[in-house]
Amino acid sequence: MQGSLQALTDVFEGKDRCLVIPVYQRNYDWRTGNCARLFDDLLDVIRFERPNHFFGSIVYKVEGAIGEMTIIDGQQRLTTVNLLFLALHDCLTDGTLEPDADLAEWIHDDYLNSKHAANGRKLKLKPVKADADAYEKLFAAGADLDESSNLTANYRYFVERLGRREAEPRRLFGAIRKLQVMRLQLEESDDAQLNFESLNSTGLDLTQADMIRNFVLMGQGHEEQERLYEQYWNPMEQDVDFNSSEFIRHWLTARLGRTVKKDHLYEEFRAWVRAGAHGIPAVLAQMRAHARHYRDLRKATVGEPRVDRLLRRFNLVDRTVTMPLLLPVMDAYRQGEFSADELLTVLTVVDTYLTRRWVCGLPTNALNKVFSLIWREAVKKRRDGDSLPEIIVHFLTSRQGTAIFPGDQLFGAELVKKDFYHIPAAQRNYLWECLENGDSKDPRDIAGALAAGDISVEHIMPQTLSGEWTESLGARAKHVHDIWLHRLSNLTVTGYNPTYSNAPFAQKRDGEQGFRNSPYRINSMLRDLDAWGEDEMVERGARLSEIAMTCWPEPVVRYSPRPDAPEVEPMGEETDFTGRALRGWEHDGATYPVTTWRQMLTEAVFLLARQNPAAVRRYAATTAEFRTRPAQDEPENGYVEVAPGLDMFVLTSTSDKMRTLRGLFHAMGLDADDLLFHLQPDGDAGEPDGDED
């Protein structure tokens, strides 16, 4: 790489010069705030008569046509100054500023146009394709400008600032010529991607998806870059509404079978591509296909009416955590491996799993691990003749610990006593949409009406008891009010909440648009009641629980693991493996065959000590399971060496071994679910440890 400090305008000058922003670069995203700072800096250069002003770096490579420079880094700065030149030129010719034909011609010939530019207007700058149309419209007299583009907004900003006449045009032009950049030219032998990574190592400017786009496109020739961008990358981003980093994270998690951390996405993607026989076109083609699945799942456009009806309800709450499972499920459906009924089964069970866990107040932090592992587990478990959807149902319903699938008993108990009034709006809309419509083929848009404020959730027994309500509830009125106020049985939906407020039950029932005349099914059980008290709330609560049980039914599990199929289960935070026999353990994609928990513990800690000896020794100093000794001595009975001079006691129960290993993972900042155990099937004792409970 050759570098020198030069005036930014040197990059533009020359009638043959053409500045190409390659397709792998992100779109132009500087805002007017960035432009304001640049303009103010230029005014300071004039005001304080500064000789120069440093403006960052420009990294480029000379390739392609004569005079063509491919911009590797610095396109935001170059494009912004180009817009300022264009605004200055136009203001000099349209009367916004005092006319100066010579200066306008100078800007036009040396900084805006190029004799050999490939585009039709011979423009010096060639933006990325997503910006090109908006950019060219700025040069076309009378054209309808693209008001959604940052290019247009920033051009208009510069025109407005110039119109204030804060500086004489030639002095402002001179200030622009004092902008200095570190101009770095890559040689043929330079790795453009490595240089790009080092220049953007802070991650402040680029998203993880930006880095990935550059990685997959930068090493290709111009024509191949254009083809891959047009055929795969750009359609992929459009399908995911440009939430590209989020989509790629879910897609890669499905490939790896483990959760990918948001801030490590680029490194994980690059390592995965480089580690396997994954050609870039094949990777992009798969991402493109899964982006369609992502779109269809998020927008309920699968094309199967029953599935889309469920997805419209499913998506009322944020369910992106399920994508590492649902993306490959959708792919299997599109490939003809799943029927529409099987796809509907999986979606229904996932919907039920998430809803029951929410109602039961179970933590959400276990869900990332569940949905990152389950597809990989199911595929590993599958044998000839097995139904993959049924295996998925089995794995979801058999979860234990923090990932448990709540059964009818737990779900039913929480339905009766949970506070359903103070819940997030999305969950509120989803809940009442489901309870009102169930599987009806004549649904009412409850969620939309709630979101728009056309209807609201009403307390039947009001939040503030009037004398009439206190009398009707009887001697236990305060107790009944405290217990039942926010429970599901005392809530309903209506468009007339302010009208009835604390009114007696009979008025809420019989008044205009009262419960007796309500269009909503959920209110039908209130029509013929004479009073509203604890007995009625108990009865309605039971009825609503029945409806909820049909909306989110406990799945029928038809699959059971075959005796010869090993279980694969993450270590997790709570699971008790006492009495289970091992076939092996797995971490970071490598599998290690073992037959005892003692062997697993020894190997795992030994491996961690090799990877990060300081961290293991820090943890060892906090627990009695480890002890140090002179390196020349032998370990005492019951201890094994896991690092030079560091021994670990292994004559412990399985639960104690898990406690030691989980503690070490926690101390090292590792995810306990990333350690997988390959277990013997239940009933196959395997080889005992000899020191179990």
C-alpha positions in Angstrom: 0.0 0.0 0.0 1.3 3.4 -0.9 0.0 6.5 1.1 0.4 10.2 1.1 -1.3 13.3 2.6 -3.0 15.2 -0.2 -5.8 17.6 -0.9 -9.1 15.8 -1.3 -9.8 17.7 -4.5 -6.8 15.9 -6.0 -8.9 12.7 -5.9 -11.5 14.4 -8.1 -9.4 16.4 -10.5 -8.8 15.2 -14.1 -11.1 15.1 -17.0 -10.5 11.3 -17.2 -11.0 10.6 -13.5 -14.0 8.4 -12.5 -14.7 7.4 -8.9 -16.5 4.0 -8.7 -18.3 3.0 -5.5 -18.4 -0.8 -5.8 -21.6 -2.7 -5.2 -20.3 -4.3 -2.0 -20.2 -0.9 -0.3 -23.1 0.2 1.9 -25.5 2.8 0.6 -24.8 6.5 1.2 -26.0 7.2 4.8 -24.6 10.5 5.9 -27.3 12.7 7.3 -27.7 16.5 7.3 -26.0 16.6 10.7 -22.8 15.3 9.2 -23.2 17.9 6.4 -23.7 20.7 8.9 -20.5 19.8 10.6 -18.6 19.8 7.4 -20.0 23.1 6.3 -19.2 24.7 9.7 -15.7 23.3 9.5 -15.2 25.0 6.1 -16.5 28.3 7.5 -13.9 27.9 10.3 -11.2 27.3 7.8 -12.2 30.7 6.2 -12.7 32.6 9.4 -9.4 31.5 11.0 -7.4 31.3 7.7 -6.3 27.8 8.4 -3.9 26.3 5.9 -5.7 23.0 5.8 -8.2 20.7 7.5 -7.8 17.0 7.9 -10.7 15.0 6.5 -9.9 11.3 7.1 -8.6 8.8 4.7 -9.4 7.6 1.2 -8.5 4.0 0.2 -8.7 3.1 -3.4 -7.5 0.7 -6.0 -6.8 1.6 -9.7 -8.5 -0.9 -11.9 -11.0 -1.2 -14.8 -11.2 1.6 -17.4 -8.7 4.4 -17.9 -8.7 6.8 -14.9 -11.1 4.6 -12.9 -10.6 4.4 -9.1 -12.5 1.9 -7.1 -13.1 3.4 -3.6 -12.5 0.8 -0.9 -13.0 3.3 2.0 -14.1 6.9 2.2 -17.1 6.9 -0.1 -19.2 8.8 2.5 -16.8 11.7 2.5 -16.2 11.7 -1.2 -20.0 11.6 -2.0 -20.7 14.4 0.5 -18.1 16.8 -1.0 -19.4 15.9 -4.5 -22.9 16.9 -3.4 -21.5 20.2 -2.0 -19.7 20.8 -5.4 -23.0 20.1 -7.2 -25.0 22.5 -4.9 -22.4 25.2 -5.3 -22.4 24.8 -9.1 -26.2 25.0 -9.2 -26.4 28.0 -6.9 -23.9 29.8 -9.1 -26.0 29.3 -12.2 -29.6 29.7 -10.9 -29.3 33.0 -9.1 -29.1 31.7 -5.5 -25.5 33.2 -5.4 -23.9 35.9 -7.4 -23.2 34.4 -10.8 -19.7 33.2 -11.5 -19.5 31.4 -14.8 -15.8 30.6 -14.6 -16.1 29.0 -11.2 -19.2 27.1 -12.2 -17.5 25.8 -15.3 -14.4 24.8 -13.3 -16.5 22.8 -10.8 -18.5 21.2 -13.7 -15.5 20.1 -15.7 -13.1 19.0 -13.0 -15.2 17.8 -10.1 -18.6 16.7 -11.4 -18.0 15.3 -14.9 -15.6 12.8 -16.5 -14.9 12.5 -20.2 -14.6 8.7 -20.0 -17.2 7.8 -17.4 -19.2 4.8 -18.4 -22.6 6.2 -17.3 -24.7 8.1 -19.8 -24.4 11.5 -18.2 -20.6 11.2 -17.9 -20.7 11.8 -14.2 -17.4 11.6 -12.3 -18.9 9.7 -9.3 -20.6 6.4 -9.8 -22.5 5.5 -6.6 -23.7 2.1 -5.5 -26.8 0.9 -7.5 -29.2 1.7 -4.7 -28.2 5.4 -4.8 -27.5 5.7 -8.5 -31.0 6.7 -9.6 -31.4 9.4 -6.9 -28.0 10.7 -7.7 -28.6 11.0 -11.5 -31.9 12.8 -10.9 -30.0 15.6 -9.2 -28.3 16.4 -12.5 -31.5 16.2 -14.6 -33.2 19.5 -14.9 -36.9 19.3 -14.1 -36.6 15.7 -12.8 -38.7 14.5 -9.8 -36.1 14.1 -7.1 -36.1 11.1 -4.9 -37.1 12.6 -1.6 -36.5 9.4 0.3 -32.8 9.5 -0.5 -30.1 10.9 1.8 -28.4 12.2 -1.3 -31.4 14.4 -2.1 -31.8 15.6 1.5 -28.1 16.5 1.8 -28.0 18.3 -1.6 -31.0 20.3 -0.5 -29.3 21.1 2.8 -26.2 22.4 1.0 -28.4 24.5 -1.3 -30.1 26.0 1.8 -26.8 26.8 3.6 -25.3 28.3 0.5 -28.4 30.5 0.1 -27.6 32.1 3.5 -24.5 33.5 1.9 -22.3 32.8 5.0 -19.2 32.9 2.8 -18.2 34.3 -0.6 -18.4 31.4 -3.1 -14.7 31.5 -4.2 -13.5 31.6 -0.6 -15.8 28.6 0.2 -14.4 26.8 -2.9 -10.9 27.6 -1.6 -11.8 26.1 1.8 -12.9 22.9 0.1 -9.6 22.7 -1.7 -7.9 22.9 1.8 -9.5 19.6 2.9 -6.7 17.1 3.3 -7.0 13.3 3.3 -4.6 10.4 3.8 -4.8 9.0 0.2 -3.9 5.2 0.3 -3.6 3.2 -2.9 -3.7 -0.5 -2.8 -1.3 -2.5 -4.9 -2.1 -5.7 -6.8 -0.6 -7.7 -4.0 -2.6 -6.0 -1.2 -5.6 -7.8 0.2 -8.5 -5.4 -0.1 -10.6 -7.2 2.5 -7.9 -7.3 5.1 -7.2 -3.6 4.7 -10.9 -2.9 4.8 -11.3 -4.8 8.1 -8.4 -3.0 9.7 -9.8 0.4 8.7 -13.2 -0.5 10.1 -12.1 -2.6 13.1 -14.0 -0.3 15.6 -17.3 -1.3 14.1 -18.6 2.3 14.6 -19.5 3.0 11.0 -20.5 -0.4 9.5 -23.1 -2.9 10.5 -22.2 -6.6 10.7 -24.1 -7.1 7.5 -22.1 -4.4 5.8 -18.9 -6.2 6.7 -20.3 -9.5 5.5 -21.4 -7.9 2.2 -17.9 -6.6 1.6 -16.4 -10.0 2.5 -18.5 -11.9 0.0 -18.2 -9.4 -2.8 -14.9 -7.7 -2.5 -12.8 -10.5 -3.8 -14.8 -10.9 -7.0 -14.2 -9.3 -10.3 -16.4 -6.3 -11.3 -18.8 -8.3 -13.4 -19.2 -11.1 -10.8 -19.7 -8.5 -8.1 -22.5 -6.9 -10.1 -24.1 -10.3 -10.8 -23.9 -11.5 -7.2 -25.2 -8.2 -5.9 -28.1 -8.0 -8.3 -29.1 -11.7 -8.2 -28.6 -12.5 -4.6 -27.6 -9.7 -2.1 -29.9 -6.9 -3.0 -33.0 -9.1 -3.3 -32.1 -10.7 0.0 -31.9 -7.3 1.7 -35.2 -6.2 0.2 -37.0 -9.4 1.4 -35.8 -8.8 5.0 -36.7 -5.1 4.9 -32.9 -4.3 5.2 -32.8 -5.8 8.7 -29.9 -7.8 7.2 -27.7 -8.3 10.2 -30.7 -9.7 12.2 -31.6 -12.1 9.4 -28.1 -13.3 8.7 -27.7 -13.9 12.5 -30.7 -16.2 12.5 -29.7 -17.9 9.3 -26.2 -18.6 10.5 -27.5 -19.8 13.9 -29.5 -22.3 12.1 -26.4 -23.5 10.1 -24.2 -23.7 13.2 -26.8 -25.1 15.6 -25.8 -22.6 18.3 -26.6 -19.0 19.0 -24.4 -16.4 17.2 -23.7 -13.3 19.3 -24.8 -10.1 17.6 -21.4 -8.4 17.8 -19.5 -11.5 16.6 -21.7 -12.1 13.5 -19.1 -11.1 10.9 -16.3 -13.1 12.5 -18.5 -16.1 12.9 -19.7 -15.9 9.3 -16.2 -15.5 7.9 -14.9 -18.4 9.9 -17.8 -20.6 8.8 -17.3 -19.8 5.1 -13.5 -20.3 5.3 -13.7 -23.5 7.3 -16.0 -25.4 4.9 -16.4 -26.0 1.2 -18.8 -23.1 0.9 -18.4 -21.3 -2.4 -19.6 -17.7 -2.2 -22.2 -18.0 -5.0 -23.7 -21.1 -3.2 -23.7 -19.3 0.2 -25.4 -16.2 -1.3 -28.0 -18.4 -3.2 -28.9 -20.1 0.1 -29.2 -16.8 1.9 -31.4 -15.5 -0.9 -33.7 -18.5 -0.6 -34.0 -18.2 3.2 -34.6 -14.5 2.9 -37.8 -15.4 1.0 -38.7 -17.8 3.8 -38.1 -15.0 6.3 -40.3 -12.6 4.4 -43.1 -15.1 4.0 -43.0 -16.0 7.7 -42.9 -12.4 8.8 -45.5 -11.1 6.4 -47.8 -14.2 6.4 -47.4 -14.8 2.7 -46.6 -18.5 2.6 -49.6 -19.0 0.2 -51.4 -21.7 2.3 -54.5 -20.0 3.8 -54.4 -22.0 7.1 -50.8 -21.3 7.6 -51.0 -17.6 6.7 -54.0 -17.2 9.0 -52.0 -18.6 11.9 -48.9 -16.5 11.0 -51.0 -13.3 11.0 -51.9 -14.1 14.6 -48.4 -15.5 15.4 -46.7 -12.2 14.3 -48.7 -9.9 16.5 -45.9 -10.4 19.0 -42.2 -10.5 18.3 -41.3 -14.1 17.4 -38.0 -13.6 15.7 -36.3 -15.8 18.3 -37.9 -18.8 16.5 -36.3 -18.0 13.1 -33.3 -20.4 13.5 -35.9 -23.2 13.7 -38.6 -21.8 11.3 -36.2 -20.9 8.5 -35.0 -24.5 7.9 -38.6 -25.7 8.5 -39.8 -23.4 5.8 -37.0 -24.5 3.5 -38.0 -28.1 4.0 -41.6 -27.2 3.2 -40.6 -25.4 0.0 -38.4 -28.4 -1.0 -41.5 -30.6 -0.6 -40.1 -32.4 2.5 -43.0 -31.1 4.7 -46.7 -31.0 3.9 -48.8 -28.0 4.6 -50.3 -29.9 7.5 -46.9 -30.7 9.0 -45.8 -27.0 8.6 -49.0 -26.0 10.4 -48.3 -28.5 13.2 -44.8 -27.1 13.8 -46.1 -23.5 13.8 -49.0 -24.3 16.1 -46.7 -26.1 18.6 -44.2 -23.3 18.6 -47.0 -20.7 19.1 -48.4 -22.8 22.0 -44.9 -23.2 23.5 -44.2 -19.5 23.5 -47.7 -18.5 24.7 -47.8 -20.9 27.5 -44.4 -19.9 28.7 -45.4 -16.2 28.6 -48.7 -16.9 30.5 -46.7 -18.9 33.1 -44.1 -16.1 33.5 -41.2 -18.3 32.5 -37.9 -16.5 31.6 -37.2 -15.8 27.9 -33.4 -16.1 28.1 -33.7 -19.9 27.5 -35.4 -19.5 24.2 -32.4 -18.5 22.1 -30.7 -21.8 23.0 -33.8 -23.9 22.4 -34.5 -22.6 18.9 -30.9 -22.6 17.9 -30.4 -26.3 18.8 -33.7 -27.9 18.0 -33.4 -28.3 14.2 -29.9 -29.7 14.5 -31.1 -32.1 17.2 -34.1 -33.2 15.2 -32.1 -33.9 12.1 -29.5 -35.9 14.0 -32.3 -37.9 15.7 -34.1 -38.7 12.5 -34.0 -42.3 11.2 -35.6 -43.8 8.0 -39.3 -43.5 8.3 -39.3 -40.9 11.1 -41.4 -37.7 10.7 -39.2 -34.7 11.2 -42.1 -32.5 12.4 -43.0 -35.1 15.0 -39.4 -35.1 16.3 -39.5 -31.3 16.6 -42.7 -31.6 18.6 -41.1 -34.2 20.8 -38.1 -32.1 21.5 -40.1 -29.0 22.3 -42.6 -30.8 24.6 -39.8 -32.7 26.4 -37.8 -29.7 27.4 -37.0 -29.4 31.1 -35.5 -26.9 33.5 -35.7 -23.2 32.4 -36.8 -24.3 28.9 -39.8 -26.4 30.0 -43.0 -26.7 28.0 -45.8 -25.9 30.5 -48.4 -28.6 30.7 -52.1 -28.2 31.2 -52.0 -28.1 35.0 -49.4 -25.3 35.2 -50.9 -23.4 32.3 -54.5 -23.7 33.6 -53.5 -22.5 37.1 -51.8 -19.4 35.7 -54.7 -18.6 33.3 -56.9 -18.3 36.4 -54.7 -16.1 38.6 -52.5 -14.1 36.2 -52.8 -10.3 36.0 -53.9 -9.9 32.3 -54.5 -6.2 32.5 -50.9 -4.9 33.1 -49.3 -6.7 30.1 -47.5 -5.3 27.1 -49.7 -3.9 24.3 -48.6 -6.5 21.8 -49.4 -9.4 24.1 -52.7 -7.8 25.0 -53.7 -7.5 21.3 -52.6 -11.1 20.6 -54.4 -12.5 23.6 -57.8 -11.0 22.9 -57.4 -11.7 19.1 -57.0 -15.4 19.9 -59.7 -15.7 22.6 -62.3 -13.9 20.4 -61.6 -15.7 17.2 -60.2 -19.1 18.1 -60.3 -21.1 14.9 -63.4 -19.2 13.5 -63.6 -18.8 9.8 -65.4 -15.4 10.4 -62.7 -13.6 12.4 -63.0 -10.1 13.8 -60.0 -7.8 13.8 -59.7 -7.4 17.5 -55.9 -6.8 17.5 -56.3 -4.1 14.9 -59.1 -2.4 16.8 -57.1 -2.5 20.0 -54.0 -1.1 18.4 -56.0 1.7 16.8 -57.7 2.5 20.1 -61.2 1.8 18.6 -61.8 -0.7 21.4 -60.1 -1.2 24.8 -59.9 -3.8 27.6 -62.6 -3.2 30.1 -62.9 -4.3 33.7 -66.4 -5.7 34.3 -66.1 -5.2 38.1 -64.6 -1.7 38.0 -61.2 -0.6 39.3 -62.9 1.7 41.8 -65.8 0.3 43.7 -68.9 2.5 44.0 -71.3 2.0 46.9 -73.6 0.0 44.6 -70.8 -2.3 43.5 -69.7 -2.8 47.2 -73.2 -3.7 48.1 -73.7 -6.2 45.2 -70.4 -7.9 46.0 -71.4 -8.4 49.7 -69.4 -8.6 52.9 -66.3 -9.9 51.1 -66.3 -7.1 48.6 -62.8 -5.7 49.3 -61.3 -9.3 49.2 -63.1 -10.2 46.0 -62.0 -6.9 44.4 -58.3 -7.3 45.5 -58.2 -10.9 44.2 -60.2 -10.8 40.9 -59.8 -7.2 39.6 -57.1 -7.8 36.9 -57.8 -11.5 36.3 -58.9 -12.7 32.9 -62.4 -13.6 34.1 -63.1 -9.9 35.0 -61.8 -8.5 31.7 -63.3 -8.1 28.3 -63.2 -5.9 25.2 -65.5 -3.1 24.3 -65.6 0.2 22.4 -67.6 1.8 25.2 -65.2 1.7 28.2 -65.4 5.4 29.1 -69.3 5.3 28.8 -69.8 2.7 31.4 -66.8 3.2 33.7 -68.0 2.4 37.2 -71.6 1.8 36.2 -73.5 -1.2 37.8 -73.4 -4.5 36.1 -77.0 -4.3 34.9 -76.3 -1.0 33.1 -73.1 -2.4 31.5 -75.2 -5.4 30.4 -78.3 -3.7 29.1 -77.2 -0.2 28.0 -76.7 0.8 24.4 -73.9 -1.4 23.0 -73.7 -3.1 26.4 -72.7 -6.7 26.8 -76.2 -8.0 25.8 -75.8 -6.3 22.4 -72.1 -6.7 22.0 -70.8 -7.9 18.6 -68.0 -9.9 20.3 -68.2 -13.6 21.0 -66.1 -13.1 24.1 -69.1 -11.2 25.7 -71.7 -13.8 24.9 -71.4 -15.4 28.3 -72.3 -12.1 30.0 -75.6 -11.5 28.2 -77.9 -13.5 30.5 -76.2 -13.1 33.9 -78.3 -11.3 36.6 -75.3 -10.3 38.7 -71.5 -10.1 38.6 -69.7 -11.5 41.6 -67.2 -14.1 42.7 -69.2 -17.1 41.6 -69.7 -15.6 38.1 -66.0 -14.7 37.9 -65.0 -18.3 38.8 -67.4 -19.7 36.2 -66.3 -17.3 33.4 -62.6 -17.9 34.3 -63.2 -21.6 33.8 -64.9 -21.0 30.5 -62.1 -18.7 29.2 -59.5 -21.2 30.3 -61.3 -23.8 28.2 -61.1 -21.5 25.2 -57.4 -20.8 25.9 -56.8 -24.5 26.1 -58.3 -24.9 22.6 -56.3 -21.9 21.3 -53.0 -23.3 22.7 -53.6 -27.0 23.2 -51.1 -29.4 24.7 -49.6 -31.2 21.7 -50.2 -34.9 21.0 -46.7 -36.4 20.9 -46.5 -39.4 18.5 -42.8 -39.7 18.3 -40.6 -41.5 20.9 -36.8 -41.9 20.5 -35.7 -45.3 19.2 -33.5 -47.3 21.6 -30.5 -47.0 19.5 -30.7 -43.3 19.0 -28.5 -41.2 21.4 -29.9 -38.1 23.1 -28.1 -34.8 22.5 -28.7 -32.3 25.3 -26.9 -29.1 26.3 -25.3 -28.8 29.7 -27.5 -25.8 30.5 -27.8 -24.3 34.0 -30.1 -26.7 35.8 -30.5 -30.1 34.1 -29.7 -33.1 36.4 -27.7 -35.8 34.5 -27.5 -38.2 37.5 -28.0 -41.7 36.3 -27.5 -40.9 32.6 -24.8 -42.6 30.6 -22.5 -40.8 28.1 -21.5 -41.5 24.6 -19.5 -38.3 24.2 -19.5 -34.6 24.5 -19.3 -31.7 22.0 -18.0 -28.1 22.1 -17.1 -25.6 19.4 -18.1 -28.1 16.7 -15.7 -30.8 17.8 -17.0 -34.1 19.3 -15.1 -36.2 21.9 -16.2 -39.8 22.6 -16.2 -40.7 26.3 -18.0 -43.3 28.4 -17.9 -41.6 31.9 -18.7 -38.2 33.4 -15.3 -38.2 35.0 -13.6 -38.6 31.7 -15.8 -35.8 30.2 -15.0 -33.4 33.1 -11.3 -34.0 32.9 -11.1 -33.6 29.1 -13.3 -30.5 29.1 -11.4 -28.7 31.8 -8.1 -29.7 30.2 -9.2 -28.3 26.9 -10.4 -25.0 28.5 -7.1 -24.7 30.4 -5.2 -25.0 27.1 -7.4 -22.3 25.5 -7.4 -19.8 28.4 -5.0 -21.0 31.2 -5.2 -17.7 33.1 -9.0 -17.8 33.4 -9.0 -21.5 34.5 -6.4 -20.7 37.2 -8.4 -17.7 38.4 -11.5 -19.9 38.8 -9.5 -22.7 40.4 -8.3 -20.3 43.1 -12.0 -19.8 44.2 -13.1 -23.4 44.7 -11.9 -26.4 46.8 -12.2 -28.8 43.9 -8.8 -27.5 42.6 -5.4 -27.4 44.2 -1.9 -26.5 43.1 1.3 -28.4 43.7 5.0 -28.3 42.6 5.2 -29.3 38.9 7.6 -32.2 39.7 5.2 -33.8 42.2 2.5 -36.3 41.3 -1.2 -35.6 41.8 -2.7 -36.9 45.0 -5.2 -39.8 44.9 -8.6 -38.7 43.5 -7.0 -35.7 41.6 -6.1 -35.4 38.0 -3.8 -32.8 36.4 -5.6 -30.4 34.1 -2.8 -27.9 33.7 0.9 -27.9 34.8 0.9 -28.0 38.6 -3.0 -27.6 38.8 -5.1 -30.6 39.8 -8.8 -31.2 40.0 -10.7 -33.6 42.3 -12.8 -36.0 40.3 -14.2 -38.5 42.8 -17.5 -36.6 43.0 -21.1 -37.1 42.0 -22.4 -36.3 38.6 -24.3 -33.3 40.0 -21.0 -32.0 41.7 -19.2 -32.4 38.4 -21.9 -30.3 36.7 -21.6 -27.7 39.4 -17.8 -27.5 38.8 -18.1 -27.3 35.1 -21.0 -24.8 35.1 -19.1 -22.6 37.5 -16.0 -22.6 35.3 -18.1 -21.8 32.2 -19.8 -18.9 34.0 -16.4 -17.6 35.3 -15.0 -17.7 31.7 -18.0 -16.0 30.2 -19.0 -19.1 28.2 -22.5 -20.3 27.4 -23.4 -23.5 29.3 -25.7 -24.5 26.4 -22.7 -24.6 24.0 -21.5 -27.8 25.7 -23.5 -30.7 24.4 -23.7 -34.1 25.9 -24.3 -37.2 23.6 -26.3 -39.4 26.0 -27.1 -43.1 25.9 -30.9 -43.6 25.5 -32.9 -44.0 28.7 -32.6 -47.5 30.1 -29.1 -48.0 28.6 -26.9 -47.7 31.7 -23.6 -47.6 29.8 -20.4 -47.6 31.8 -20.7 -46.3 35.4 -18.4 -43.7 36.8 -17.9 -45.5 40.1 -18.3 -42.3 42.1 -21.9 -41.4 41.2 -24.7 -40.5 43.7 
